[in-house]
């Protein structure tokens, strides 16, 4: 088995730029790992955008394993949905309050 794993294709797009920036720092630097995590999330969004550009609508819920989560960890899924709804609600409230304060003046 070879000591190298991965794709022969170089990183591309925004996620590739983030990965290149991450590897300019050492592995013991927190920025290195945070940039790699961010690059993974950006790569996921780039993949969805690429699918949409090709005319394929991805089933995001199935790809995230929602059905298995519902069957095997129902309480955990309910907690995740509740937290996501609370964060979205607080974000909406803060944005609405900010726009209302601008309208007053």
C-alpha positions in Angstrom: 0.0 0.0 0.0 1.3 3.4 -0.9 1.9 5.9 1.9 -0.1 8.6 0.1 -3.9 8.7 0.0 -6.2 11.0 -1.7 -7.2 12.4 -5.1 -4.6 13.1 -7.8 -6.6 16.3 -8.7 -5.3 19.5 -7.1 -7.7 21.5 -4.9 -9.7 24.0 -6.9 -12.1 26.9 -6.3 -12.6 28.7 -3.1 -12.1 25.6 -1.0 -8.8 25.0 -2.8 -7.6 28.5 -1.9 -8.6 27.9 1.7 -6.7 24.6 1.7 -3.6 26.2 0.3 -3.8 28.9 2.9 -4.2 26.3 5.6 -1.1 24.4 4.5 1.0 27.6 4.8 0.7 27.2 8.6 2.0 24.4 10.7 -0.2 21.6 11.9 0.1 22.7 15.5 -1.6 26.0 14.7 -5.3 26.2 15.3 -5.8 28.3 12.2 -4.5 25.3 10.1 -7.3 23.1 11.3 -10.1 25.7 11.3 -9.2 26.6 7.7 -9.4 23.0 6.7 -12.8 22.6 8.4 -14.0 25.7 6.6 -12.6 24.4 3.3 -14.6 21.2 3.7 -17.8 23.1 4.3 -17.2 25.4 1.4 -16.4 22.3 -0.8 -19.8 20.8 0.2 -21.6 24.0 -0.9 -19.5 24.1 -4.1 -20.6 20.5 -4.8 -24.3 21.4 -4.4 -23.9 24.4 -6.7 -22.1 22.2 -9.2 -25.0 19.7 -9.1 -27.5 22.5 -9.6 -25.5 23.9 -12.5 -25.7 20.4 -14.2 -29.5 20.2 -13.7 -29.4 17.7 -10.8 -31.3 18.6 -7.7 -29.5 16.8 -4.8 -31.5 15.2 -2.0 -29.7 17.0 0.8 -31.7 15.5 3.6 -31.0 11.9 2.4 -27.3 12.7 2.0 -27.2 14.0 5.6 -28.6 10.7 6.9 -31.8 12.2 8.3 -33.7 8.9 7.9 -31.1 6.9 9.8 -30.9 9.6 12.5 -34.7 9.5 12.8 -34.7 5.7 13.2 -31.8 5.4 15.6 -31.4 8.7 17.4 -34.7 10.4 17.4 -34.2 12.5 20.5 -30.8 13.7 19.2 -32.4 14.8 15.9 -35.2 16.6 17.7 -32.6 18.5 19.8 -30.6 19.4 16.7 -33.8 20.7 14.9 -34.8 22.7 18.0 -31.3 24.3 18.3 -31.3 25.1 14.6 -34.7 26.7 14.9 -33.7 28.7 18.0 -30.5 30.0 16.2 -32.5 30.9 13.1 -35.1 32.6 15.2 -32.6 34.6 17.2 -30.8 35.6 13.9 -34.0 36.7 12.4 -35.0 38.7 15.4 -31.6 40.4 15.5 -31.7 41.2 11.8 -35.3 42.5 12.1 -34.4 44.6 15.1 -31.5 46.1 13.2 -33.5 47.0 10.2 -36.3 48.4 12.4 -33.8 50.7 14.1 -32.5 52.0 10.7 -36.1 52.8 9.7 -36.7 55.0 12.7 -34.1 57.6 11.7 
